[in-house]
Structures are given as C-alpha cells and as structure tokens.
Amino acid sequence: MSLHAARLHERAIPSAAARHEDGSLADLPCGRCSVVTGLSAAAPGAVVRRLFDLGFVPGAEVEAIRRAPMGDPLIVTVAGYEIALRREQARLIDVSPAA
C-alpha cells in the first residue's frame, strides 16, 4: 500500500503542532516540486478534510504545473493527477522543498 493510500485509509489529519512553516503551496513557482508538510489549522474543518481527501497528505509530493493568466487558479500535480486550486485554498497547504 502506498503512503497516500495508507494515509487516506487511516483518515488521520495531522495536528497543527506537527506542521512546518516553510511556505505554502500558493508560493511554489511553476515547475517546482515540493512535499506537503501539513494543512493549516486556521481553515474550516470541511475544507481541511476535502484537501486531505484529494491527496494533500503530509509526505505527498506536489508540483506546480501552471497558473491562469491572472495567477488564479493554480494547477498542481498530486497523487498522480492534476488538480486546480484557488490561491486561497493553496495557501492552506504547507510545503517544504523536495529532497
């Protein structure tokens, strides 16, 4: 079972104490890869749950693919598929540079 499948199966959202403050997905330049470190505790629970269900789990690799002409939405690759996120949603996802 992959890391993504295991985390989604457990349905465990990490606590805010486990998060790292390296930056948000909204700040990731196009073409760059990064690793999800956590989800913002300031977001409503339903939003955090939805992002988690979409594959934005700690340890998941994400890559910023492209942005719309006005910078919103942002297209990213996560868990093997592309997804469009608004800038305000991308700010809720904490990331750190991929190793």
C-alpha positions as CSV (number, residue, x, y, z in Angstrom):
1,M,0.0,0.0,0.0
2,S,1.4,3.4,-0.9
3,L,1.9,6.3,1.5
4,H,-1.1,8.1,0.0
5,A,-3.4,5.1,0.2
6,A,-2.3,4.4,3.8
7,R,-2.9,8.0,4.9
8,L,-6.3,8.2,3.2
9,H,-7.2,4.8,4.7
10,E,-6.4,6.0,8.2
11,R,-8.2,9.3,7.7
12,A,-6.0,10.9,10.3
13,I,-5.4,14.6,9.9
14,P,-2.1,15.7,11.5
15,S,-2.2,18.2,14.3
16,A,-1.1,21.8,13.9
17,A,1.9,21.1,16.1
18,A,3.3,18.7,13.5
19,R,3.3,21.3,10.8
20,H,6.4,23.1,9.5
21,E,6.3,26.7,8.4
22,D,8.5,26.5,5.2
23,G,5.8,28.1,2.9
24,S,2.5,27.5,1.3
25,L,1.6,25.8,-2.0
26,A,0.4,29.2,-3.3
27,D,4.1,30.4,-3.2
28,L,5.5,27.5,-5.1
29,P,6.9,28.6,-8.5
30,C,5.7,26.7,-11.6
31,G,7.8,23.7,-12.5
32,R,9.0,23.2,-8.9
33,C,8.4,20.1,-6.8
34,S,7.7,20.2,-3.1
35,V,6.5,18.0,-0.3
36,V,3.3,18.6,1.8
37,T,4.2,19.1,5.4
38,G,0.7,19.8,6.8
39,L,-2.6,21.6,6.4
40,S,-3.5,24.9,8.1
41,A,-5.3,24.7,11.4
42,A,-6.9,28.0,10.6
43,A,-9.0,26.5,7.8
44,P,-12.6,25.3,8.4
45,G,-12.7,21.5,9.1
46,A,-14.6,20.7,6.0
47,V,-12.0,22.4,3.8
48,V,-9.2,20.6,5.5
49,R,-11.0,17.3,5.1
50,R,-11.6,17.9,1.4
51,L,-8.0,18.8,0.7
52,F,-6.9,15.7,2.7
53,D,-9.2,13.5,0.7
54,L,-7.9,15.0,-2.5
55,G,-4.4,13.7,-1.6
56,F,-2.8,16.6,0.1
57,V,-1.4,14.5,2.9
58,P,1.9,15.0,4.7
59,G,4.7,13.5,2.7
60,A,2.9,13.7,-0.6
61,E,4.9,15.2,-3.5
62,V,3.3,18.1,-5.3
63,E,4.4,20.0,-8.4
64,A,3.1,23.4,-9.6
65,I,2.3,22.9,-13.3
66,R,0.9,26.2,-14.4
67,R,-1.2,29.3,-13.3
68,A,-4.0,31.0,-15.0
69,P,-3.1,34.4,-16.6
70,M,-4.2,36.3,-13.5
71,G,-2.5,33.9,-11.2
72,D,-5.6,32.1,-10.0
73,P,-6.2,29.1,-10.2
74,L,-3.0,27.2,-9.8
75,I,-2.8,23.8,-11.5
76,V,-0.8,21.2,-9.4
77,T,0.0,17.5,-9.7
78,V,-0.6,15.4,-6.6
79,A,-1.1,11.7,-6.1
80,G,-0.7,11.2,-9.9
81,Y,-3.3,13.6,-11.1
82,E,-3.8,17.3,-11.9
83,I,-6.0,19.5,-9.8
84,A,-6.9,23.2,-10.0
85,L,-6.8,25.1,-6.7
86,R,-7.7,28.7,-6.0
87,R,-5.0,30.7,-4.4
88,E,-6.8,30.9,-1.1
89,Q,-7.1,27.1,-1.0
90,A,-3.4,26.7,-1.9
91,R,-2.4,29.0,1.0
92,L,-3.9,26.4,3.4
93,I,-1.3,23.7,2.3
94,D,2.1,24.0,3.9
95,V,5.0,22.7,1.8
96,S,8.8,22.4,2.0
97,P,11.3,21.8,-0.8
98,A,11.6,18.3,-2.1
99,A,14.7,16.5,-1.0
